[in-house]
Amino acid sequence: MVANVDGSSTTQGNGADIVITSPQGEDLEFAVKFGFKAPNNEAEYETLVAGIKMAHETGAKHLLAYSDSQLVVKQVEGTYEAKEKSMVQYLQQIAELRTSFESFQIIPISREENVKADCLSRLASALEDFRTRHITIQYLPNPGTTLTIQAISSTTDWRTPIVEWLEKGSLLIINGKPLDLSPEPFDSSY
């Protein structure tokens, strides 16, 4: 099993892009929105932790993780020493998680080579591509918590406006005209 991971920390928020590739070459793509602020290195660690957990959930026995965070890769390999308390805690969590695999390896990858994970960060601007794909979006409310998976399907058909009207009270438009569903006034002149 292969996991391409890419964490992101911006002024708009934090998130992760994770692509898990099966031995058969099938991709499971995830965009994870963090409900908490994290500096860039912590976002990269959160992403790796989430990717390891997701790979484990698929039943993987062997995991090869690719990350474009040189610091995270070097610290997990043991080449760099983690000095910050949060980094040490992430390393301890990863050490524990990796024991659930028969083999685990983390490989540095350039940002240019991490295209699979990086493309998920452009999810919002790739609306046409999003409509043709099934991408799982997850919400991580707190660091280190269990992920809640919410699948979002962009398939629309003739029922979509009706469902939106029932769920949200959205304006129901039929043949380009708003449909008036208010009751007809009672005419007692009959």
Backbone bond lengths (Angstrom), bond angles and torsions (degrees), N, CA, C in turn:
res aa  C-N    CA-C-N  psi(-1)  N-CA   C-N-CA  omega(-1)  CA-C   N-CA-C  phi
1 M - - - 1.441 - - 1.520 107.19 -
2 V 1.335 115.78 140.90 1.458 121.89 -179.98 1.518 108.55 -120.53
3 A 1.334 116.83 138.07 1.462 121.72 175.91 1.517 109.00 -125.66
4 N 1.339 116.24 119.43 1.459 121.59 171.31 1.521 106.28 -98.28
5 V 1.341 117.13 123.14 1.453 120.49 -176.46 1.526 110.37 -124.75
6 D 1.338 115.42 146.19 1.464 121.12 178.44 1.519 108.44 -151.70
7 G 1.328 117.12 111.83 1.457 122.09 177.59 1.514 110.18 -90.40
8 S 1.332 114.99 157.03 1.450 119.49 -177.60 1.519 110.23 -141.76
9 S 1.330 115.91 134.92 1.454 121.98 175.81 1.522 107.40 -131.10
10 T 1.332 116.24 113.13 1.459 121.06 -179.76 1.520 109.23 -130.99
11 T 1.311 116.07 175.30 1.462 119.76 177.60 1.526 110.96 -67.76
12 Q 1.334 118.18 -22.11 1.464 122.01 178.18 1.523 112.56 -81.28
13 G 1.324 117.70 -16.89 1.456 120.64 -179.52 1.514 112.04 145.67
14 N 1.318 114.56 -173.03 1.461 121.33 -177.24 1.513 109.66 -121.50
15 G 1.312 115.09 150.11 1.448 119.16 177.59 1.507 111.70 -166.56
16 A 1.319 114.43 -179.73 1.454 120.91 -176.92 1.513 109.79 -140.91
17 D 1.293 114.56 148.70 1.454 122.61 174.63 1.519 106.46 -122.00
18 I 1.329 116.38 123.56 1.460 121.00 -176.00 1.524 108.92 -133.94
19 V 1.322 115.92 130.68 1.462 121.25 174.74 1.525 106.93 -123.49
20 I 1.332 115.75 116.87 1.460 122.13 176.66 1.525 106.61 -100.47
21 T 1.333 117.02 123.92 1.462 121.68 -179.66 1.524 109.26 -111.57
22 S 1.324 115.48 124.60 1.463 121.08 -179.71 1.525 110.12 -74.93
23 P 1.332 117.83 164.96 1.462 120.40 176.24 1.536 112.26 -59.55
24 Q 1.337 117.28 -23.36 1.467 121.67 178.40 1.526 112.13 -84.53
25 G 1.342 117.13 -1.37 1.464 121.07 177.64 1.520 114.39 89.95
26 E 1.322 118.42 8.28 1.463 120.96 178.57 1.522 109.53 -84.53
27 D 1.342 116.30 135.19 1.454 122.02 -178.76 1.520 111.45 -99.53
28 L 1.325 115.78 135.62 1.456 123.41 167.48 1.524 104.80 -109.70
29 E 1.327 116.25 117.40 1.458 120.16 -174.76 1.521 110.07 -107.54
30 F 1.338 115.48 134.66 1.455 120.98 -177.66 1.523 110.23 -132.09
31 A 1.310 115.68 137.80 1.458 122.34 167.94 1.525 105.05 -117.58
32 V 1.313 117.10 123.00 1.464 121.68 -177.05 1.520 108.14 -114.19
33 K 1.320 116.07 124.79 1.468 121.79 176.76 1.520 107.92 -99.25
34 F 1.339 117.25 123.30 1.452 121.25 179.14 1.523 109.62 -83.54
35 G 1.305 116.79 137.65 1.460 121.55 176.83 1.515 111.22 -94.04
36 F 1.314 117.24 24.98 1.462 122.55 -178.54 1.519 108.56 -149.03
37 K 1.311 116.36 156.77 1.465 121.97 177.18 1.520 109.20 -83.28
38 A 1.311 115.79 141.51 1.462 120.93 177.31 1.526 108.51 -149.53
39 P 1.337 117.25 136.60 1.467 118.83 172.72 1.529 109.79 -61.05
40 N 1.308 117.24 163.96 1.461 121.39 -173.87 1.528 113.15 -54.84
41 N 1.337 118.65 -46.16 1.467 120.15 -178.38 1.520 111.50 -63.21
42 E 1.331 116.97 -38.67 1.464 120.02 177.73 1.528 110.64 -68.19
43 A 1.328 117.35 -36.87 1.470 120.49 176.22 1.533 109.77 -62.20
44 E 1.325 116.76 -39.26 1.470 120.54 177.94 1.532 110.59 -65.03
45 Y 1.325 117.23 -41.48 1.467 120.83 177.75 1.526 111.12 -66.23
46 E 1.336 117.46 -44.11 1.465 120.85 178.43 1.533 109.91 -58.11
47 T 1.322 115.93 -39.12 1.457 121.21 179.65 1.520 110.95 -65.10
48 L 1.321 116.76 -45.18 1.465 120.31 178.85 1.526 110.59 -62.72
49 V 1.328 117.40 -44.42 1.468 121.30 178.67 1.530 109.85 -59.50
50 A 1.336 116.38 -47.11 1.470 120.33 179.50 1.527 110.63 -61.75
51 G 1.325 117.51 -42.00 1.466 121.32 178.86 1.519 112.42 -62.97
52 I 1.330 116.76 -40.71 1.470 120.92 178.32 1.527 109.57 -64.55
53 K 1.338 116.19 -44.45 1.472 119.91 179.85 1.530 111.11 -62.86
54 M 1.325 116.98 -41.57 1.463 120.58 179.72 1.526 111.18 -64.89
55 A 1.319 116.51 -42.92 1.469 120.27 178.76 1.527 109.83 -62.50
56 H 1.325 116.38 -40.42 1.471 120.32 178.10 1.531 110.41 -62.86
57 E 1.333 117.11 -41.15 1.464 121.51 -179.91 1.532 112.09 -62.61
58 T 1.326 117.42 -26.53 1.462 120.32 178.59 1.519 112.15 -79.36
59 G 1.342 116.25 -7.40 1.460 120.11 179.79 1.514 113.61 91.84
60 A 1.322 117.30 12.89 1.467 120.84 -178.70 1.530 111.05 -62.16
61 K 1.309 115.19 139.49 1.467 121.78 176.44 1.535 110.70 -100.55
62 H 1.331 116.00 -26.73 1.459 122.77 -178.68 1.526 107.29 -127.71
63 L 1.343 116.77 136.97 1.461 120.03 -179.43 1.514 110.23 -133.61
64 L 1.319 114.27 129.28 1.455 123.32 173.00 1.525 105.95 -115.64
65 A 1.333 117.51 111.44 1.461 122.15 -176.78 1.519 110.22 -104.29
66 Y 1.325 116.02 133.09 1.461 122.36 176.17 1.520 107.97 -111.42
67 S 1.343 115.97 131.26 1.459 121.38 178.47 1.516 109.21 -137.69
68 D 1.345 115.70 142.42 1.459 118.82 176.59 1.535 111.66 -91.94
69 S 1.336 117.11 6.65 1.465 120.91 175.17 1.528 108.79 -91.51
70 Q 1.315 115.73 102.91 1.462 120.49 -178.16 1.530 110.56 -61.73
71 L 1.340 117.64 -37.84 1.462 120.35 180.00 1.524 110.98 -62.40
72 V 1.317 117.53 -48.28 1.461 121.09 -179.24 1.527 110.33 -61.38
73 V 1.319 116.86 -46.92 1.464 120.72 -179.63 1.528 110.34 -58.83
74 K 1.328 116.90 -48.98 1.475 121.00 -177.39 1.527 111.46 -65.19
75 Q 1.349 117.79 -36.79 1.462 119.53 178.50 1.525 111.36 -70.89
76 V 1.324 117.77 -40.21 1.467 120.72 178.71 1.529 109.92 -66.63
77 E 1.330 117.32 -39.00 1.474 120.94 176.83 1.524 111.99 -67.29
78 G 1.331 117.41 -23.53 1.461 121.43 -176.59 1.510 112.97 94.15
79 T 1.338 118.23 3.36 1.461 122.46 179.07 1.525 110.60 -71.26
80 Y 1.344 117.19 -40.28 1.467 122.58 176.52 1.520 108.22 -106.78
81 E 1.316 115.24 146.18 1.463 120.97 177.06 1.530 109.01 -90.68
82 A 1.308 116.41 136.27 1.467 121.32 175.49 1.517 107.75 -87.59
83 K 1.336 116.56 126.52 1.459 120.43 -178.43 1.528 111.80 -108.61
84 E 1.327 116.81 -32.96 1.461 120.11 179.83 1.522 109.42 -72.18
85 K 1.323 115.45 142.61 1.464 121.17 -177.53 1.532 111.70 -57.48
86 S 1.339 116.73 -43.15 1.473 119.44 -178.54 1.527 111.58 -64.51
87 M 1.339 116.96 -37.62 1.466 120.40 179.42 1.535 110.13 -66.40
88 V 1.320 116.50 -40.82 1.466 120.95 178.44 1.532 109.76 -62.18
89 Q 1.339 116.43 -41.50 1.464 120.12 179.27 1.531 111.18 -64.50
90 Y 1.332 116.94 -41.46 1.467 119.71 177.10 1.526 110.55 -62.57
91 L 1.329 117.14 -42.78 1.467 120.26 179.36 1.523 111.17 -61.88
92 Q 1.321 117.21 -39.54 1.467 120.51 177.62 1.526 110.32 -64.32
93 Q 1.331 116.40 -41.78 1.470 119.81 179.38 1.526 110.78 -64.67
94 I 1.319 117.16 -42.21 1.463 121.11 179.55 1.527 110.48 -66.21
95 A 1.329 117.06 -40.29 1.475 120.54 177.87 1.525 109.94 -59.25
96 E 1.316 116.93 -40.25 1.463 120.40 178.69 1.533 111.13 -69.26
97 L 1.326 116.89 -43.33 1.470 120.59 -178.38 1.524 112.16 -65.86
98 R 1.303 117.12 -37.01 1.470 119.39 -176.04 1.513 112.47 -69.00
99 T 1.330 117.99 -16.89 1.470 120.18 177.88 1.527 111.94 -70.05
100 S 1.328 117.22 -14.57 1.469 119.61 179.11 1.533 111.79 -80.92
101 F 1.329 117.12 -1.45 1.467 121.88 178.98 1.525 109.61 -112.86
102 E 1.328 116.15 148.33 1.464 120.20 174.41 1.529 109.64 -68.60
103 S 1.344 115.43 -34.53 1.461 119.72 175.06 1.523 108.96 -144.57
104 F 1.325 114.81 145.22 1.463 122.28 179.79 1.509 107.77 -143.16
105 Q 1.333 115.63 132.14 1.461 119.95 177.43 1.522 107.93 -143.45
106 I 1.327 116.33 141.06 1.461 121.31 175.58 1.520 108.05 -116.75
107 I 1.324 115.35 133.94 1.465 122.10 -174.36 1.531 108.84 -123.84
108 P 1.342 117.07 133.22 1.469 118.30 174.62 1.527 110.06 -72.66
109 I 1.307 115.27 144.37 1.456 121.29 179.43 1.527 107.18 -140.45
110 S 1.321 116.92 145.24 1.468 119.15 178.71 1.528 109.40 -74.32
111 R 1.315 115.48 159.21 1.470 119.42 177.92 1.531 110.66 -58.67
112 E 1.320 115.91 -36.62 1.466 120.20 -179.96 1.529 111.22 -65.44
113 E 1.323 116.40 -33.87 1.464 120.57 -179.49 1.532 112.27 -81.63
114 N 1.323 116.98 -14.19 1.457 121.32 -176.94 1.533 110.78 -93.12
115 V 1.312 115.37 39.44 1.461 121.82 -174.68 1.519 112.46 -61.50
116 K 1.336 117.68 -40.02 1.468 119.97 -177.67 1.520 111.24 -57.04
117 A 1.324 116.80 -48.20 1.465 119.29 -179.11 1.524 110.89 -75.73
118 D 1.326 117.23 -37.87 1.457 121.16 -176.03 1.526 112.28 -64.90
119 C 1.332 117.77 -32.28 1.463 119.71 -177.55 1.530 111.56 -64.92
120 L 1.330 117.10 -26.81 1.466 119.22 178.48 1.517 111.61 -66.86
121 S 1.343 117.57 -26.67 1.455 119.61 178.94 1.530 110.91 -68.76
122 R 1.312 116.73 -18.85 1.469 120.91 177.06 1.526 111.27 -98.36
123 L 1.319 116.41 19.43 1.455 122.31 -176.67 1.527 112.30 -52.54
124 A 1.307 116.68 -47.39 1.463 120.01 -175.59 1.521 112.55 -63.33
125 S 1.331 117.61 -36.14 1.454 120.12 -178.78 1.525 112.96 -84.27
126 A 1.325 117.49 -7.79 1.466 121.97 -178.18 1.521 110.22 -104.77
127 L 1.327 117.47 51.36 1.460 121.78 -173.01 1.523 112.77 -57.44
128 E 1.335 118.32 -43.00 1.464 119.25 -179.75 1.519 110.98 -62.45
129 D 1.336 117.11 -44.75 1.457 121.00 179.19 1.525 110.20 -63.16
130 F 1.343 116.57 -37.76 1.461 121.22 -179.15 1.524 111.18 -62.87
131 R 1.300 117.90 -35.35 1.467 121.27 -178.30 1.521 112.52 -67.58
132 T 1.313 117.17 -23.73 1.466 119.76 -176.79 1.518 112.84 -99.53
133 R 1.337 117.38 3.28 1.461 120.39 -175.89 1.520 109.92 -126.42
134 H 1.317 115.25 156.30 1.463 121.25 172.38 1.522 106.58 -106.36
135 I 1.321 116.30 107.74 1.459 121.72 -178.25 1.514 108.26 -117.85
136 T 1.305 116.83 131.18 1.458 121.87 178.93 1.521 108.66 -87.51
137 I 1.333 115.73 126.84 1.457 121.27 177.22 1.516 107.32 -110.21
138 Q 1.317 115.29 132.07 1.450 120.31 -177.46 1.512 109.92 -118.64
139 Y 1.314 115.43 154.43 1.457 122.17 176.25 1.521 107.96 -119.26
140 L 1.320 117.11 126.12 1.450 122.95 179.25 1.528 106.76 -112.12
141 P 1.354 118.83 99.58 1.461 121.18 -172.73 1.521 114.28 -70.49
142 N 1.315 118.26 -31.48 1.460 122.68 -177.34 1.514 109.48 -142.18
143 P 1.333 117.87 156.42 1.468 119.02 178.29 1.529 111.29 -60.88
144 G 1.326 116.05 137.98 1.452 121.20 172.88 1.513 115.92 70.73
145 T 1.331 118.42 12.51 1.459 119.60 -179.80 1.509 109.81 -90.28
146 T 1.310 115.54 166.24 1.452 121.15 176.47 1.516 109.02 -66.98
147 L 1.318 116.72 136.99 1.459 121.34 -179.37 1.515 111.17 -78.11
148 T 1.317 115.72 140.90 1.452 121.98 174.08 1.515 106.73 -103.44
149 I 1.327 117.58 124.09 1.456 121.15 -177.32 1.513 109.04 -98.16
150 Q 1.332 114.56 129.45 1.450 120.96 175.75 1.521 107.02 -128.92
151 A 1.315 116.63 110.15 1.461 120.49 179.94 1.516 108.76 -79.33
152 I 1.310 115.27 136.12 1.443 120.77 177.50 1.518 107.19 -118.74
153 S 1.298 116.36 123.24 1.452 121.27 178.54 1.514 107.93 -110.61
154 S 1.315 116.42 134.64 1.455 119.51 -177.83 1.527 112.03 -95.24
155 T 1.318 118.20 11.02 1.448 121.77 179.91 1.524 109.68 -68.13
156 T 1.316 115.55 127.61 1.457 120.40 176.36 1.517 108.16 -124.34
157 D 1.318 116.25 149.50 1.452 121.52 175.10 1.523 107.80 -149.46
158 W 1.311 117.85 -164.68 1.456 122.17 -174.65 1.522 112.99 -63.62
159 R 1.366 117.41 -19.78 1.459 120.51 -178.12 1.521 113.18 -83.57
160 T 1.337 117.35 -18.30 1.455 121.45 -173.65 1.530 113.02 -56.01
161 P 1.351 120.17 -50.07 1.468 118.55 -179.80 1.533 112.85 -62.74
162 I 1.315 116.36 -33.10 1.464 119.89 -179.62 1.523 110.05 -68.85
163 V 1.347 116.29 -44.34 1.456 120.82 178.33 1.525 110.02 -62.26
164 E 1.345 117.62 -43.29 1.465 120.94 178.46 1.520 111.04 -62.11
165 W 1.329 116.76 -39.25 1.459 120.34 178.40 1.530 110.46 -64.98
166 L 1.336 116.90 -43.02 1.456 120.51 -179.43 1.530 111.67 -68.13
167 E 1.358 116.85 -40.75 1.455 120.75 -176.20 1.520 113.19 -79.78
168 K 1.335 116.70 -40.78 1.457 120.20 -170.44 1.521 114.13 -117.31
169 G 1.327 117.02 -7.48 1.453 119.24 -175.65 1.516 111.67 73.59
170 S 1.342 117.03 21.22 1.458 121.55 -179.83 1.523 109.50 -63.57
171 L 1.333 114.46 153.88 1.457 120.46 178.70 1.521 108.76 -65.93
172 L 1.311 116.81 128.16 1.463 122.25 -179.23 1.522 107.84 -90.45
173 I 1.335 117.23 119.31 1.463 121.97 -177.76 1.515 108.39 -113.87
174 I 1.327 116.04 123.89 1.455 123.23 178.44 1.521 107.50 -120.81
175 N 1.357 116.41 127.71 1.460 122.68 -178.75 1.523 111.77 50.82
176 G 1.323 117.10 40.11 1.452 122.10 176.01 1.516 114.97 79.19
177 K 1.325 118.94 1.74 1.463 121.31 -179.09 1.525 109.68 -120.55
178 P 1.349 116.95 140.19 1.464 118.71 175.96 1.526 110.54 -63.41
179 L 1.302 116.07 136.21 1.457 121.57 179.48 1.521 108.79 -91.89
180 D 1.338 115.75 122.98 1.462 120.72 179.73 1.517 108.27 -88.60
181 L 1.335 115.70 111.11 1.456 120.82 -178.67 1.527 112.12 -102.38
182 S 1.347 116.08 12.55 1.460 117.95 177.83 1.530 108.84 -73.55
183 P 1.340 117.57 148.06 1.468 119.71 -177.66 1.513 111.12 -66.15
184 E 1.322 114.34 143.71 1.473 120.19 176.24 1.528 108.89 -66.81
185 P 1.333 117.39 141.10 1.465 118.37 176.28 1.540 109.94 -64.40
186 F 1.301 115.85 145.00 1.470 120.89 -178.27 1.520 109.39 -75.28
187 D 1.309 115.63 125.33 1.460 121.20 178.82 1.523 108.37 -102.85
188 S 1.320 117.17 110.04 1.465 121.11 -176.98 1.513 112.89 -90.66
189 S 1.340 118.61 9.53 1.471 120.19 -176.75 1.502 113.02 -82.02
190 Y 1.298 120.21 -1.26 1.469 121.57 -178.50 1.473 111.18 -75.73
